Amino acid sequence: MLSKSLAAVALLIGTLCAVQPALAQDSASETDSEAPSTEAPSSEATGDAPAEAAQDPVVARVDGQDILQSDLIAFIQTLPPQLQGQAQFLMPQLVEQLVNNALVTNAGRMADMAEDAEVRARIEEIEGIVIRQVFLQRTIDARVTEEKVQAAYDGYLMENPPEPEIVARHILVEEEDAAKALIVELDGGADFAELAKEHSTGPSGPDGGQLGAFVKGVMVPEFSDAAFAMEVGSYSKEPVKTQFGYHIILVEEQRMTEPPSLESLEPQLREQVSQDVIRELYAELRERAEVEILLGQPQPAADPAPDTEDTSQ
């Protein structure tokens, strides 16, 4: 049964990738060339061919052309996510597909497909995509500076200043009388957390009613208003009614929120600055170019057909 499933997946891989693998591998190779930190030095530069071969072993060979492990990895990265997740179970099928890809590519080259008009048109289209992607990425790399990231962080802090938050517990029951009875027990010195474990119907009951820290607006309005009006160390003397039932609230601490660190926000800040850089680049390029948007504009009227006089008579 498993072999049938793997065969079906292998067929799907072939169907998805047979028409584009050579281009996918070429694109992956170009992408790798843009990342010097991961590029291994050549054997000509190091004189250490055996060590390089050990780092990137040959997984197959077609008419003397080596298919390397790095080719296999690049090929896997072109697959849909659901297939990438099963790649470790599909290595033989994936290598077979790479062999098939090489065979078809070689056959196409022997048939002079490299100079075919359709092939050249598609290569030019892909070349345009790669040029655009590399140009954008290099512009982002050059313009997304540490100073801009810091400025974006400072802006975030201004837009999100510290605000009051409280740490609280609660006991939730369905009936008001039950809540009032528990308040009487608290007045008599009962432990709040133990009463919550025993009586609270909320999901925090087993944890002694612990809700952790929260700011205004996180809880339903009735609960939030009551909690933020209380003194630290006090519990509500009257049940607080919400859509969930009747609450008894204990405020354990009140403080100001701590802003997130630059390090924790850096990925999203860099993405934000990158988008700003791209918008700036588009604006700069438009200023230097002539751009006409014709979509939705009236088209020029066609010239009327010239009258032709019948001279056959």
Long-range contacts (C-beta under 8 A, 24 or more apart in sequence): 6-89, 6-90, 6-93, 7-93, 9-83, 9-86, 9-90, 9-93, 10-90, 10-93, 10-96, 10-97, 12-83, 13-79, 13-83, 13-90, 13-93, 13-94, 13-97, 14-97, 14-100, 16-79, 16-80, 16-83, 17-75, 17-78, 17-79, 17-97, 17-101, 18-97, 18-100, 18-101, 18-104, 20-78, 21-75, 21-78, 21-97, 21-98, 21-101, 21-105, 22-101, 22-105, 23-122, 23-126, 24-74, 24-75, 24-78, 25-71, 25-74, 25-75, 25-101, 27-126, 27-130, 28-74, 28-75, 28-77, 28-78, 29-74, 30-130, 30-134, 32-70, 32-74, 34-134, 34-137, 59-95, 59-98, 60-95, 60-98, 60-99, 60-102, 62-99, 62-102, 62-103, 62-106, 63-102, 63-106, 65-102, 65-106, 67-95, 67-98, 67-99, 67-102, 71-98, 72-98, 75-101, 136-278, 136-281, 139-277, 139-278, 139-281, 140-274, 140-277, 140-278, 143-277, 143-280, 144-270, 144-273, 144-274, 144-277, 148-273, 148-276, 149-262, 149-266, 149-269, 149-270, 149-273, 150-262, 152-269, 152-272, 152-273, 153-262, 153-265, 153-266, 153-269, 156-265, 156-269, 157-259, 160-259, 162-256, 162-257, 162-258, 162-259, 163-215, 163-216, 163-256, 163-257, 164-215, 164-216, 164-228, 164-254, 164-255, 164-256, 164-257, 165-213, 165-214, 165-215, 165-254, 165-255, 165-256, 165-257, 166-213, 166-214, 166-227, 166-228, 166-232, 166-251, 166-252, 166-253, 166-254, 166-255, 167-211, 167-212, 167-213, 167-251, 167-252, 167-253, 167-254, 167-255, 168-211, 168-214, 168-227, 168-249, 168-250, 168-251, 168-252, 169-193, 169-196, 169-204, 169-208, 169-209, 169-210, 169-211, 169-249, 169-250, 169-252, 170-196, 170-200, 170-202, 170-204, 170-209, 170-211, 170-223, 170-247, 170-248, 170-249, 170-250, 171-195, 171-196, 171-199, 171-200, 171-202, 171-205, 171-209, 171-247, 171-248, 172-200, 172-201, 172-202, 172-205, 172-209, 172-244, 172-245, 172-246, 172-247, 173-199, 173-200, 173-201, 173-245, 173-246, 174-201, 174-245, 174-246, 175-245, 175-246, 176-239, 176-241, 176-246, 178-246, 179-239, 179-246, 179-247, 179-248, 180-238, 180-239, 182-248, 183-235, 183-236, 183-237, 183-238, 183-239, 183-248, 186-235, 186-248, 192-235, 192-250, 201-245, 202-244, 209-250, 213-253, 213-255, 215-257, 220-244, 223-247, 223-249, 227-251
